[in-house]
Amino acid sequence: MAVGSLPVHAPQRFQALPFPQTRRDYTFSCFIGSSSVVSLWKHHSMAVCSQAKRGWPKVDEVASSSDLNFEAPLRIVEYPDPLLRARNKRIDRFDENLKKLVDEMFDIMYKTDGIGLSAPQVGINVQLMVFNPVGERGGGEEIVLVNPRVSKYAKKMVLFNEGCLSFPGIYADVERPQSVKIDARDIGGARYTVNLSGLPARIFQHEYDHLQGVLFFDRMTEEVLDSIRGQLKALEKKYEDKTGRPSPERVEARKGKRVASGFGKP
Ligand SMILES: [Zn+2]
């Protein structure tokens, strides 16, 4: 089953309890029948573009109402559109417009067979993500995270074959912590804390990266990156042909470069 932002190639069983509406600890149980999911790899430095490297200010800027303007239906922004690397502002208005945006994000996520979607992927540069590990309307839990922050990462690293709606048809292995502890706000603005593991943790971390301007290939090993380099270059060419502008980034330029990680880690 190709499920868009994060594809699942193997049969899986997912158990999710109702998502909390108030601040309290919470745990999802997720059982995934894929050997790639449980492969345990030693953590090593990977090529990661850090937020600091891009010179973003440390203090979060608050989104204005014009930052949250959108037109339905939403469209998926594809690599190498600079919107995917832009800074995403914090949300402090929990109004009808935000609810409509979330509805539209779920809509396009289901239409494109996704299981997770971040706001910058629809051209809205704010700290917002939605996901549903089941990937079907009416099935599983619809999860909305506003202004999420990770307070804890598991030491155990797992490998998973990821895809991304902004990189149509491209799948490759990415290593990430097996579980995370998150502080966020819900759609009504209430704060809550949640522990995620398994597939929900995987989806969250992929989308959380989007909110920091980090893309999944930033976290791939050089060897894995080599396997999709041609496809990334094809997307860069597609962008140039469509916009008439040079690609704002080139995967070729990072060949052989190994940048110390650390971003997305405590
Ligand atoms: Zn993605």
Residues whose N, C-alpha, C, O or C-beta is under 5 A from the ligand:
A	BS01	ZN	S5 G163 C164 L165
